[in-house]
Amino acid sequence: MKKHISLSLKCPYCLKSLMDESYPLHGSPSIKLNIESQTDRGTIHLCSIFECFDHEADIKLEKGKVVDFTCPHCNKELLVKEECKICGAPMVSLLLDTGGRVNICSRNGCPNHYIAFEDLEIELTRFYEQYEN
């Protein structure tokens, strides 16, 4: 049986939590971000369970289109210079509370995402301590 790990994330700039306990998805707090498409602005709630791609947005998002993501607290853009290895779109980078980063593709429908640790031994130990239960 596959274990469901609900990640806790924060903004890489203001370090405020991006978790929204008032808007759960699949029983876990969602990740709340501001989004902007070519035609509209709104809010998106991403499922915090790793490997789950479910999300709910208050604007229509076209499949295959790149979306701009910003922090709902400091409004800083979360896109980084790294390109998605699958589709070439900019990646979005968020901080794990335990250390390390979660990077997701900014193209709606692209499944590319990964967790990266800067100090692998320390951050991976913290990650396992928090999510091992």
PATIMAR-218893 format. One record per atom (N, C-alpha, C, O): residue number from 1; atom name; x, y, z. Coordinates in steps of 0.2 Angstrom, whole numbers, m for minus. Layout:
<sites>
lumgu;lonu;u;v;w
NUM;CA;X;Y;Z
...
</sites>
This chain:
<sites>
lumgu;lonu;u;v;w
1;N;4;m6;0
1;CA;0;0;0
1;C;4;6;0
1;O;9;7;4
2;N;3;11;m5
2;CA;7;17;m5
2;C;5;22;0
2;O;m1;23;2
3;N;10;25;3
3;CA;9;29;9
3;C;8;36;6
3;O;11;38;1
4;N;3;40;9
4;CA;2;46;7
4;C;5;51;11
4;O;4;51;17
5;N;10;55;8
5;CA;13;60;12
5;C;11;67;10
5;O;11;69;4
6;N;8;71;15
6;CA;6;78;14
6;C;11;82;16
6;O;13;83;22
7;N;14;86;11
7;CA;19;90;12
7;C;17;97;15
7;O;12;100;13
8;N;21;100;19
8;CA;20;107;22
8;C;25;112;18
8;O;31;111;19
9;N;23;117;15
9;CA;27;121;11
9;C;26;128;13
9;O;21;130;16
10;N;32;132;11
10;CA;32;139;13
10;C;35;143;7
10;O;38;140;3
11;N;34;150;7
11;CA;36;154;2
11;C;44;155;3
11;O;46;155;8
12;N;48;154;m3
12;CA;55;155;m2
12;C;57;162;m1
12;O;63;163;0
13;N;53;167;m1
13;CA;55;174;0
13;C;53;176;7
13;O;57;178;10
14;N;46;176;8
14;CA;44;179;15
14;C;44;173;20
14;O;43;175;26
15;N;45;167;18
15;CA;45;161;23
15;C;38;160;26
15;O;38;156;31
16;N;33;163;24
16;CA;26;162;27
16;C;23;155;24
16;O;25;153;18
17;N;20;152;28
17;CA;17;146;26
17;C;12;147;20
17;O;8;152;20
18;N;12;142;16
18;CA;7;142;10
18;C;1;137;11
18;O;m3;136;7
19;N;1;134;17
19;CA;m4;129;19
19;C;m10;132;21
19;O;m11;137;25
20;N;m16;130;18
20;CA;m23;133;19
20;C;m27;127;22
20;O;m30;123;19
21;N;m27;127;29
21;CA;m31;122;33
21;C;m38;123;32
21;O;m42;118;33
22;N;m41;129;30
22;CA;m48;130;29
22;C;m50;128;22
22;O;m56;128;21
23;N;m46;125;18
23;CA;m47;123;11
23;C;m44;116;10
23;O;m39;116;6
24;N;m46;111;13
24;CA;m43;104;13
24;C;m44;101;6
24;O;m50;102;3
25;N;m39;97;3
25;CA;m40;93;m2
25;C;m38;86;0
25;O;m33;85;2
26;N;m43;81;m1
26;CA;m41;74;1
26;C;m39;73;8
26;O;m35;69;10
27;N;m43;78;12
27;CA;m42;77;20
27;C;m36;81;22
27;O;m34;80;28
28;N;m32;84;18
28;CA;m26;87;20
28;C;m26;95;18
28;O;m29;96;13
29;N;m23;99;22
29;CA;m23;106;20
29;C;m20;107;13
29;O;m15;103;11
30;N;m23;111;9
30;CA;m21;113;2
30;C;m15;118;3
30;O;m14;121;8
31;N;m12;119;m3
31;CA;m7;124;m4
31;C;m10;129;m8
31;O;m12;128;m14
32;N;m10;135;m5
32;CA;m14;141;m8
32;C;m9;145;m11
32;O;m4;148;m8
33;N;m10;147;m18
33;CA;m5;151;m22
33;C;m10;156;m26
33;O;m15;154;m28
34;N;m7;162;m28
34;CA;m10;166;m32
34;C;m8;164;m39
34;O;m2;162;m40
35;N;m12;165;m44
35;CA;m11;163;m51
35;C;m13;168;m56
35;O;m18;172;m55
36;N;m10;168;m62
36;CA;m12;172;m67
36;C;m11;169;m74
36;O;m5;166;m75
37;N;m16;168;m78
37;CA;m16;166;m84
37;C;m15;171;m89
37;O;m14;177;m87
38;N;m15;170;m96
38;CA;m15;175;m101
38;C;m21;180;m100
38;O;m20;185;m103
39;N;m26;177;m97
39;CA;m33;181;m98
39;C;m36;183;m91
39;O;m40;187;m91
40;N;m33;180;m85
40;CA;m37;181;m79
40;C;m32;180;m73
40;O;m26;177;m74
41;N;m34;182;m67
41;CA;m30;181;m61
41;C;m35;178;m56
41;O;m41;179;m56
42;N;m32;174;m52
42;CA;m36;171;m46
42;C;m31;167;m41
42;O;m26;169;m40
43;N;m34;162;m38
43;CA;m31;158;m33
43;C;m32;151;m35
43;O;m37;149;m38
44;N;m27;147;m33
44;CA;m27;140;m34
44;C;m25;137;m28
44;O;m21;139;m24
45;N;m28;131;m27
45;CA;m27;127;m21
45;C;m24;120;m24
45;O;m28;117;m27
46;N;m18;118;m22
46;CA;m15;112;m24
46;C;m15;107;m19
46;O;m15;109;m13
47;N;m16;101;m21
47;CA;m16;95;m16
47;C;m9;95;m13
47;O;m4;95;m17
48;N;m9;94;m7
48;CA;m2;94;m3
48;C;1;87;m3
48;O;6;86;m1
49;N;m3;82;m5
49;CA;m1;75;m5
49;C;4;74;m11
49;O;2;75;m17
50;N;10;72;m9
50;CA;15;71;m15
50;C;12;66;m20
50;O;10;60;m18
51;N;13;67;m26
51;CA;11;63;m32
51;C;4;64;m33
51;O;1;60;m38
52;N;0;68;m30
52;CA;m7;70;m32
52;C;m7;76;m36
52;O;m4;81;m33
53;N;m10;76;m41
53;CA;m10;82;m46
53;C;m17;86;m45
53;O;m18;91;m49
54;N;m21;84;m41
54;CA;m28;87;m40
54;C;m27;95;m38
54;O;m22;96;m34
55;N;m31;99;m41
55;CA;m31;106;m39
55;C;m38;109;m40
55;O;m42;106;m44
56;N;m39;115;m37
56;CA;m45;118;m38
56;C;m43;126;m39
56;O;m40;129;m34
57;N;m45;129;m44
57;CA;m44;136;m45
57;C;m51;140;m46
57;O;m56;137;m48
58;N;m50;146;m45
58;CA;m56;150;m45
58;C;m57;154;m52
58;O;m61;158;m53
59;N;m52;152;m57
59;CA;m52;154;m64
59;C;m51;148;m68
59;O;m49;143;m66
60;N;m53;149;m74
60;CA;m52;143;m79
60;C;m45;143;m81
60;O;m42;148;m84
61;N;m42;137;m81
61;CA;m35;136;m83
61;C;m36;131;m89
61;O;m38;126;m89
62;N;m33;134;m95
62;CA;m32;130;m101
62;C;m27;125;m100
62;O;m21;126;m98
63;N;m28;118;m102
63;CA;m24;113;m102
63;C;m18;115;m107
63;O;m19;117;m112
64;N;m12;114;m105
64;CA;m6;115;m109
64;C;m3;122;m109
64;O;2;124;m111
65;N;m7;127;m105
65;CA;m5;134;m105
65;C;0;135;m98
65;O;m2;132;m93
66;N;5;139;m99
66;CA;9;141;m93
66;C;5;146;m89
66;O;2;151;m91
67;N;6;145;m82
67;CA;2;149;m77
67;C;8;152;m73
67;O;13;149;m71
68;N;7;159;m71
68;CA;12;162;m67
68;C;9;161;m60
68;O;3;162;m58
69;N;14;159;m55
69;CA;12;158;m48
69;C;15;163;m44
69;O;21;165;m45
70;N;12;166;m39
70;CA;15;171;m34
70;C;12;169;m27
70;O;7;166;m26
71;N;16;171;m22
71;CA;15;170;m15
71;C;9;174;m13
71;O;8;180;m15
72;N;4;171;m10
72;CA;m2;175;m7
72;C;m1;180;m2
72;O;m5;184;0
73;N;5;180;1
73;CA;7;184;6
73;C;12;190;4
73;O;10;196;5
74;N;17;189;0
74;CA;22;194;m2
74;C;21;196;m9
74;O;24;201;m12
75;N;17;192;m13
75;CA;16;193;m20
75;C;22;192;m25
75;O;22;194;m30
76;N;27;189;m22
76;CA;33;188;m26
76;C;32;182;m31
76;O;29;177;m29
77;N;34;183;m37
77;CA;34;177;m42
77;C;38;171;m40
77;O;43;172;m37
78;N;35;165;m41
78;CA;38;159;m38
78;C;41;155;m44
78;O;44;150;m43
79;N;41;158;m50
79;CA;44;154;m56
79;C;52;155;m55
79;O;54;161;m53
80;N;55;150;m57
80;CA;63;151;m57
80;C;65;150;m64
80;O;62;148;m68
81;N;72;151;m64
81;CA;75;150;m71
81;C;75;143;m74
81;O;77;142;m80
82;N;74;138;m70
82;CA;75;131;m72
82;C;69;130;m76
82;O;63;132;m75
83;N;71;126;m82
83;CA;65;124;m87
83;C;63;117;m85
83;O;67;113;m83
84;N;57;115;m86
84;CA;54;109;m86
84;C;58;104;m91
84;O;58;106;m96
85;N;60;98;m88
85;CA;64;94;m93
85;C;59;90;m97
85;O;61;87;m102
86;N;52;90;m96
86;CA;47;87;m100
86;C;45;92;m105
86;O;44;90;m111
87;N;43;98;m103
87;CA;39;102;m108
87;C;43;109;m109
87;O;41;113;m114
88;N;48;111;m106
88;CA;51;117;m107
88;C;49;123;m103
88;O;52;128;m104
89;N;43;122;m100
89;CA;40;128;m96
89;C;44;130;m90
89;O;48;125;m87
90;N;44;136;m87
90;CA;47;137;m81
90;C;45;133;m75
90;O;39;131;m75
91;N;49;132;m71
91;CA;47;128;m65
91;C;46;133;m59
91;O;48;139;m59
92;N;42;131;m54
92;CA;39;134;m48
92;C;43;131;m43
92;O;43;125;m42
93;N;46;135;m38
93;CA;50;132;m33
93;C;47;134;m26
93;O;46;140;m25
94;N;45;130;m21
94;CA;43;131;m15
94;C;47;128;m10
94;O;50;122;m11
95;N;47;130;m4
95;CA;52;127;2
95;C;48;122;6
95;O;42;124;8
96;N;51;117;7
96;CA;48;112;12
96;C;50;115;19
96;O;55;117;20
97;N;45;114;24
97;CA;46;116;31
97;C;52;112;34
97;O;55;115;38
98;N;53;106;32
98;CA;58;102;34
98;C;65;103;31
98;O;70;100;33
99;N;65;108;26
99;CA;71;109;22
99;C;71;106;16
99;O;68;101;15
100;N;74;109;11
100;CA;74;107;4
100;C;68;110;0
100;O;65;115;3
101;N;67;108;m6
101;CA;62;112;m10
101;C;58;107;m14
101;O;60;101;m15
102;N;52;109;m16
102;CA;48;106;m20
102;C;47;110;m27
102;O;45;116;m26
103;N;49;107;m32
103;CA;48;111;m39
103;C;43;107;m43
103;O;42;101;m43
104;N;38;112;m46
104;CA;33;109;m50
104;C;33;113;m56
104;O;35;119;m57
105;N;31;110;m62
105;CA;30;113;m68
105;C;24;118;m68
105;O;19;117;m65
106;N;25;124;m71
106;CA;20;129;m72
106;C;15;128;m77
106;O;11;132;m78
107;N;16;123;m82
107;CA;12;121;m87
107;C;6;117;m84
107;O;7;112;m82
108;N;0;119;m85
108;CA;m6;116;m83
108;C;m6;109;m87
108;O;m7;109;m93
109;N;m6;104;m83
109;CA;m7;97;m85
109;C;0;93;m86
109;O;0;87;m87
110;N;5;97;m85
110;CA;12;93;m85
110;C;13;90;m79
110;O;12;93;m73
111;N;15;84;m78
111;CA;16;80;m72
111;C;23;81;m69
111;O;24;78;m64
112;N;27;85;m72
112;CA;34;86;m69
112;C;34;89;m62
112;O;32;95;m61
113;N;37;86;m57
113;CA;38;89;m51
113;C;43;84;m47
113;O;44;78;m49
114;N;47;87;m42
114;CA;52;83;m38
114;C;53;87;m32
114;O;52;93;m31
115;N;56;83;m27
115;CA;59;86;m21
115;C;66;86;m22
115;O;69;82;m24
116;N;69;92;m20
116;CA;77;93;m20
116;C;79;95;m13
116;O;76;99;m10
117;N;85;92;m11
117;CA;88;93;m5
117;C;95;96;m6
117;O;98;93;m10
118;N;96;102;m2
118;CA;103;105;m3
118;C;108;101;1
118;O;113;99;m2
119;N;107;100;7
119;CA;111;96;12
119;C;107;89;12
119;O;103;88;17
120;N;109;84;8
120;CA;105;78;7
120;C;104;75;14
120;O;99;73;16
121;N;110;74;18
121;CA;110;70;24
121;C;105;73;29
121;O;101;70;32
122;N;106;79;30
122;CA;102;83;36
122;C;95;83;34
122;O;90;82;38
123;N;93;86;28
123;CA;87;87;26
123;C;83;81;25
123;O;77;81;26
124;N;86;76;22
124;CA;82;69;21
124;C;81;66;28
124;O;75;63;29
125;N;85;67;33
125;CA;84;64;39
125;C;78;68;42
125;O;73;65;45
126;N;78;74;42
126;CA;72;78;44
126;C;65;76;41
126;O;60;76;44
127;N;66;75;34
127;CA;60;73;30
127;C;57;67;33
127;O;51;66;34
128;N;62;62;33
128;CA;59;55;36
128;C;57;56;43
128;O;52;52;44
129;N;60;60;47
129;CA;57;60;54
129;C;50;63;54
129;O;46;61;58
130;N;49;68;50
130;CA;42;71;50
130;C;37;67;46
130;O;31;66;49
131;N;39;63;41
131;CA;34;60;37
131;C;34;52;38
131;O;30;49;34
132;N;38;50;42
132;CA;39;42;43
132;C;32;39;45
132;O;31;33;44
133;N;29;42;50
133;CA;23;39;53
133;C;18;37;48
133;O;13;34;49
</sites>
